Amino acid sequence: MKKAKKTVALLLSLVLVFSFAVLPASAEGEAAQETATLDKTLFKTDYPYVFVHGMGGWSDYNGEAYWGGWANSEGDVIKLYNDNGIEAYAAVVGPLSSAWDRACELYAQLMGTVVDYGEAHSKAHGHDRFGYDYKGKELMGKAWDMKSPINIVGHSFGGPTVRLFASLLAYGDKDEIAASGSDISPFFTGGHKEAIHAVITFSGVHNGSPVANLIVDNGLLYLIGAGLHLAGVFFGRNLMMWDLQLGHFGVTPVQGEEKAKFSLKTILNFVKANDNCGYDMTLRGAKELNEKIKIVDSAYYYSYSCISSEETKFGTQKPIASNFQLFIPTSLYIGALEGKTIDGVYMDKSWAINDGIVPLASALYPADDAQTAKNYESAIEAGEKIETGRWYYMTPMVGFDHFDFCGTIDYLTSFEDFYYTLLETVNAR
């Protein structure tokens, strides 16, 4: 049984890695639809939107970006907004890094500075304190003043990333303040609650995914870590469409170096440090992360989720026919877990229902905020005022899978309608 479980874990990990490797390559078919014209009189505010990708995300590969623009997609989200006068930017953070490291990289990109992972965090996880230098490469064209509010949007593991980013801006981190003294990044000192207008997540992995547990608990991260390190040794930082951005661990080269130096210690530390997206997406890792993240009481929180599974005659969940094919094994695995307990969490029906890779129970809102979370449509129908500091979750989009938020073809109405409605929701208050 144990051997079979490890075999399943290996297969699923290969599916995950392979799925991100082939996504741009599979983008064939009809050209993207012509973008519609947005009537900006519908919107009261014009805060910039900063989009943060999930695990395995990339910038632009042969003209095909993570946020759409593929030949068979309905459109490019960033282009749609910018073409209609709405500032939108796509950040590119470590595709396999932890939420903490990614949040630090996002801050450096917005500020045009050197990535500072924090004195306390870096020592605790055995990697370099500093990373890439973004001086003169500011994401928004100039350094963000942290006074002009922005909206931050996270897909999949981008969800925990933007939540942590907002929390650190607002409240800082006491461990970093204690460890660094005066030599501390402003990112860790807090005091910038008003910098974030809204936090929006698409299929956010707020409470983890059992798929991550299967891979991590069966030691598959060692195999993945070894593969990444060998890529860094033989090919440098870049692997196909990715800049792996793991130089602070020594897995890939640091900025300015051509290739990494092979070291078994590097591989072991990368895995054992529990400072990577794999661990953060386990149920226990997500719980630990949620304990660090505070909801910002002056920011609006919206979550979008979807369902691409359906119940079988045996009571389990199976992927629907339109599900992205490479998510079928992960969907089947999650769908068969009802009644089991993982990391102390009982898998009820809401954990079996999934979007291909993330359970519905994880995508709606963080478990710590369950008592205050509300359904957005119900709140609007009841005439309630939408409040800051509270999660509003949209009714799940049935027949829509995990990656469809990134411009693919299964929108319930259309790509433009979805993203224009998002603008109306966020900018209405």
Summary of the structure (lengths in Angstrom):
residues: 429
radius of gyration: 20.5
end to end distance: 53.7
largest distance: 62.2
contacts: 1512
relative contact order: 0.14
helix: 41%
strand: 15%
